[in-house]
Amino acid sequence: MSKGGGYAETVQVQKAVVAAAILSHESWDCWVAQATTK
């Protein structure tokens, strides 16, 4: 098991988590905006 491979996998997981958090945050902001403007 190579150290580099583990590091790369960790970075990919972190990027996926960050991307998911950003998407969910943006969709939440859109939902709040729609709910408050109606």
C-alpha positions as a Markdown table, in Angstrom:
| # | Residue | x | y | z |
|---|---|---|---|---|
| 1 | Met | 0.0 | 0.0 | 0.0 |
| 2 | Ser | 1.6 | 3.2 | -1.1 |
| 3 | Lys | 1.5 | 6.4 | 0.9 |
| 4 | Gly | 1.0 | 8.5 | -2.2 |
| 5 | Gly | -2.1 | 6.6 | -3.2 |
| 6 | Gly | -3.7 | 6.9 | 0.2 |
| 7 | Tyr | -3.0 | 10.7 | 0.2 |
| 8 | Ala | -4.6 | 11.0 | -3.2 |
| 9 | Glu | -7.6 | 9.1 | -2.1 |
| 10 | Thr | -7.9 | 11.4 | 1.0 |
| 11 | Val | -7.8 | 14.5 | -1.2 |
| 12 | Gln | -10.5 | 13.1 | -3.5 |
| 13 | Val | -12.7 | 12.4 | -0.5 |
| 14 | Gln | -12.1 | 15.8 | 0.9 |
| 15 | Lys | -12.9 | 17.5 | -2.4 |
| 16 | Ala | -16.1 | 15.4 | -2.7 |
| 17 | Val | -17.2 | 16.4 | 0.8 |
| 18 | Val | -16.5 | 20.1 | 0.1 |
| 19 | Ala | -18.3 | 19.9 | -3.3 |
| 20 | Ala | -21.4 | 18.3 | -1.6 |
| 21 | Ala | -21.4 | 20.9 | 1.2 |
| 22 | Ile | -21.2 | 23.8 | -1.3 |
| 23 | Leu | -24.0 | 22.3 | -3.5 |
| 24 | Ser | -26.3 | 21.7 | -0.5 |
| 25 | His | -25.5 | 25.2 | 0.9 |
| 26 | Glu | -26.3 | 26.8 | -2.4 |
| 27 | Ser | -29.6 | 24.9 | -2.8 |
| 28 | Trp | -30.5 | 25.8 | 0.8 |
| 29 | Asp | -29.8 | 29.5 | 0.0 |
| 30 | Cys | -32.1 | 29.2 | -3.1 |
| 31 | Trp | -34.8 | 27.6 | -1.0 |
| 32 | Val | -34.6 | 30.2 | 1.7 |
| 33 | Ala | -34.7 | 33.0 | -0.9 |
| 34 | Gln | -37.7 | 31.5 | -2.6 |
| 35 | Ala | -39.5 | 31.0 | 0.7 |
| 36 | Thr | -38.8 | 34.5 | 2.0 |
| 37 | Thr | -39.7 | 36.3 | -1.3 |
| 38 | Lys | -43.1 | 34.6 | -1.6 |
